[in-house]
Amino acid sequence: MKLKEKEFEEIIQDLKSVASQLGAGVRFEKGDFKGGYCLLKESKVIVINKNANLQRKAMILSAALKELGVDDIYLNPKLREWIDEMGDNK
């Protein structure tokens, strides 16, 4: 999927909103890791490597949301398609 940087930024913002709907926080941190969904002191957290490129950040966020389960909430069709496609490519 060929997208411009600005489009990835918009997708990341939309994905962060979905995470918030699901009660999960999103954190961008430095370190030697890829990122993903975890529980931290009973809080849902999605941690993403701050140094990853925008496409990678969107892919990790999509995979984490897919793991959390987005089937029971409304998503616009384009965003749902993105999560389905990119969530599998992690």
Backbone as CSV, one residue per row, in Angstrom:
resi,resn,N_x,N_y,N_z,CA_x,CA_y,CA_z,C_x,C_y,C_z
1,MET,0.844,-1.173,0.000,0.000,0.000,0.000,0.891,1.238,0.000
2,LYS,0.814,2.019,-1.031,1.671,3.196,-1.198,0.938,4.433,-0.689
3,LEU,1.427,4.990,0.402,0.826,6.181,0.977,1.894,7.235,1.224
4,LYS,1.458,8.476,1.277,2.369,9.574,1.587,2.506,9.701,3.094
5,GLU,3.571,10.376,3.508,3.855,10.538,4.934,2.679,11.160,5.680
6,LYS,2.064,12.168,5.094,0.924,12.843,5.731,-0.234,11.867,5.941
7,GLU,-0.456,10.965,4.977,-1.531,9.981,5.106,-1.246,9.012,6.253
8,PHE,0.009,8.612,6.414,0.377,7.739,7.531,0.148,8.447,8.860
9,GLU,0.461,9.734,8.928,0.245,10.499,10.153,-1.240,10.532,10.512
10,GLU,-2.095,10.700,9.497,-3.540,10.724,9.724,-4.030,9.356,10.189
11,ILE,-3.533,8.300,9.566,-3.931,6.947,9.949,-3.518,6.667,11.389
12,ILE,-2.308,7.071,11.754,-1.828,6.856,13.126,-2.732,7.587,14.115
13,GLN,-3.136,8.811,13.787,-4.047,9.548,14.672,-5.382,8.821,14.812
14,ASP,-5.910,8.319,13.687,-7.174,7.570,13.721,-7.025,6.295,14.552
15,LEU,-5.907,5.603,14.378,-5.669,4.363,15.127,-5.527,4.651,16.620
16,LYS,-4.898,5.773,16.970,-4.773,6.154,18.378,-6.147,6.431,18.980
17,SER,-7.045,6.997,18.196,-8.409,7.246,18.662,-9.138,5.927,18.938
18,VAL,-8.937,4.956,18.055,-9.547,3.636,18.245,-8.999,2.998,19.524
19,ALA,-7.698,3.110,19.733,-7.081,2.563,20.940,-7.717,3.184,22.181
20,SER,-7.936,4.470,22.137,-8.558,5.170,23.255,-9.973,4.649,23.497
21,GLN,-10.730,4.416,22.424,-12.077,3.853,22.536,-12.045,2.497,23.237
22,LEU,-10.984,1.746,22.983,-10.851,0.408,23.567,-10.228,0.442,24.962
23,GLY,-9.936,1.637,25.459,-9.371,1.772,26.794,-7.883,1.503,26.871
24,ALA,-7.196,1.629,25.741,-5.752,1.381,25.706,-5.002,2.688,25.473
25,GLY,-3.926,2.861,26.202,-3.055,4.003,25.987,-2.027,3.669,24.918
26,VAL,-1.535,4.675,24.236,-0.498,4.482,23.226,0.712,5.293,23.646
27,ARG,1.860,4.600,23.718,3.105,5.269,24.116,4.169,5.044,23.058
28,PHE,4.902,6.096,22.750,6.026,6.020,21.822,7.293,6.177,22.655
29,GLU,8.096,5.115,22.700,9.277,5.085,23.561,10.516,4.692,22.761
30,LYS,11.682,5.097,23.274,12.956,4.690,22.680,13.359,3.340,23.239
31,GLY,14.089,2.572,22.448,14.584,1.300,22.951,14.846,0.313,21.833
32,ASP,15.286,-0.850,22.227,15.607,-1.918,21.283,14.447,-2.915,21.254
33,PHE,13.335,-2.509,20.676,12.145,-3.342,20.597,11.303,-2.879,19.414
34,LYS,10.395,-3.732,18.981,9.500,-3.376,17.877,8.265,-2.666,18.395
35,GLY,7.642,-3.274,19.407,6.446,-2.689,19.974,5.284,-3.648,19.904
36,GLY,4.186,-3.266,20.534,2.987,-4.078,20.528,2.141,-3.809,21.743
37,TYR,1.145,-4.672,21.926,0.178,-4.539,23.011,0.662,-5.283,24.249
38,CYS,0.451,-4.678,25.422,0.785,-5.366,26.667,-0.095,-4.830,27.792
39,LEU,-0.065,-5.528,28.908,-0.736,-5.064,30.113,0.328,-4.558,31.073
40,LEU,0.128,-3.371,31.591,1.074,-2.778,32.523,0.289,-2.369,33.762
41,LYS,0.476,-3.120,34.850,-0.268,-2.863,36.088,-1.768,-2.760,35.807
42,GLU,-2.284,-3.757,35.091,-3.692,-3.888,34.756,-4.203,-2.825,33.781
43,SER,-3.324,-2.038,33.192,-3.710,-1.054,32.186,-3.306,-1.557,30.811
44,LYS,-4.197,-1.384,29.837,-3.879,-1.759,28.461,-2.971,-0.686,27.863
45,VAL,-1.842,-1.116,27.336,-0.881,-0.177,26.770,-0.363,-0.727,25.443
46,ILE,-0.279,0.144,24.462,0.355,-0.195,23.195,1.642,0.630,23.145
47,VAL,2.755,-0.061,23.111,4.055,0.613,23.098,4.644,0.482,21.699
48,ILE,5.089,1.601,21.169,5.640,1.634,19.813,7.009,2.290,19.867
49,ASN,7.954,1.705,19.144,9.304,2.267,19.103,9.251,3.640,18.435
50,LYS,9.711,4.630,19.166,9.709,6.015,18.705,10.543,6.200,17.428
51,ASN,11.563,5.356,17.247,12.463,5.501,16.106,11.988,4.778,14.846
52,ALA,10.872,4.056,14.942,10.344,3.346,13.763,9.794,4.361,12.762
53,ASN,9.793,3.977,11.476,9.216,4.883,10.479,7.691,4.878,10.615
54,LEU,7.027,5.823,9.959,5.582,5.979,10.124,4.809,4.733,9.700
55,GLN,5.238,4.100,8.615,4.539,2.903,8.155,4.637,1.800,9.206
56,ARG,5.810,1.622,9.761,6.013,0.589,10.781,5.168,0.883,12.027
57,LYS,5.121,2.160,12.435,4.308,2.542,13.583,2.840,2.200,13.335
58,ALA,2.351,2.510,12.136,0.961,2.213,11.793,0.706,0.710,11.784
59,MET,1.670,-0.065,11.299,1.524,-1.516,11.265,1.473,-2.102,12.673
60,ILE,2.343,-1.642,13.546,2.375,-2.144,14.923,1.083,-1.776,15.647
61,LEU,0.648,-0.555,15.459,-0.589,-0.097,16.089,-1.787,-0.898,15.565
62,SER,-1.816,-1.169,14.280,-2.896,-1.967,13.684,-2.916,-3.380,14.249
63,ALA,-1.744,-3.993,14.344,-1.658,-5.356,14.879,-2.122,-5.398,16.335
64,ALA,-1.737,-4.395,17.107,-2.134,-4.343,18.515,-3.645,-4.165,18.645
65,LEU,-4.223,-3.321,17.796,-5.667,-3.116,17.840,-6.408,-4.377,17.426
66,LYS,-5.858,-5.065,16.452,-6.468,-6.323,16.016,-6.448,-7.329,17.166
67,GLU,-5.354,-7.348,17.909,-5.229,-8.237,19.071,-6.225,-7.850,20.168
68,LEU,-6.428,-6.554,20.356,-7.383,-6.083,21.355,-8.821,-6.405,20.951
69,GLY,-9.070,-6.432,19.652,-10.407,-6.751,19.143,-11.198,-5.515,18.774
70,VAL,-11.360,-5.309,17.489,-12.103,-4.147,17.000,-13.422,-4.550,16.328
71,ASP,-13.778,-5.827,16.441,-14.972,-6.319,15.755,-16.262,-5.715,16.298
72,ASP,-16.284,-5.357,17.563,-17.520,-4.897,18.194,-17.694,-3.378,18.209
73,ILE,-16.795,-2.649,17.567,-16.938,-1.192,17.530,-17.035,-0.727,16.083
74,TYR,-17.662,0.438,15.878,-17.770,0.967,14.523,-16.450,1.599,14.113
75,LEU,-16.005,1.248,12.933,-14.844,1.877,12.304,-15.240,2.201,10.880
76,ASN,-14.736,3.316,10.360,-15.039,3.564,8.958,-14.395,2.448,8.133
77,PRO,-15.007,2.090,7.026,-14.548,0.929,6.246,-13.072,0.990,5.844
78,LYS,-12.584,2.171,5.511,-11.185,2.303,5.095,-10.240,1.973,6.253
79,LEU,-10.572,2.438,7.451,-9.735,2.170,8.623,-9.798,0.688,9.008
80,ARG,-10.986,0.095,8.932,-11.129,-1.332,9.230,-10.292,-2.164,8.252
81,GLU,-10.329,-1.781,6.972,-9.534,-2.481,5.959,-8.043,-2.355,6.273
82,TRP,-7.628,-1.155,6.668,-6.218,-0.927,7.031,-5.807,-1.837,8.182
83,ILE,-6.636,-1.890,9.240,-6.312,-2.733,10.393,-6.243,-4.195,9.988
84,ASP,-7.189,-4.643,9.168,-7.188,-6.041,8.727,-5.960,-6.377,7.905
85,GLU,-5.606,-5.508,6.966,-4.466,-5.761,6.084,-3.129,-5.584,6.805
86,MET,-2.949,-4.469,7.465,-1.653,-4.160,8.067,-1.436,-4.912,9.371
87,GLY,-2.501,-5.228,10.062,-2.379,-5.975,11.312,-1.815,-7.356,11.105
88,ASP,-2.006,-7.906,9.908,-1.461,-9.232,9.582,-0.005,-9.179,9.149
89,ASN,0.482,-7.994,8.798,1.849,-7.853,8.259,2.881,-7.568,9.323
90,LYS,2.509,-7.484,10.559,3.450,-7.152,11.632,4.582,-8.131,11.600
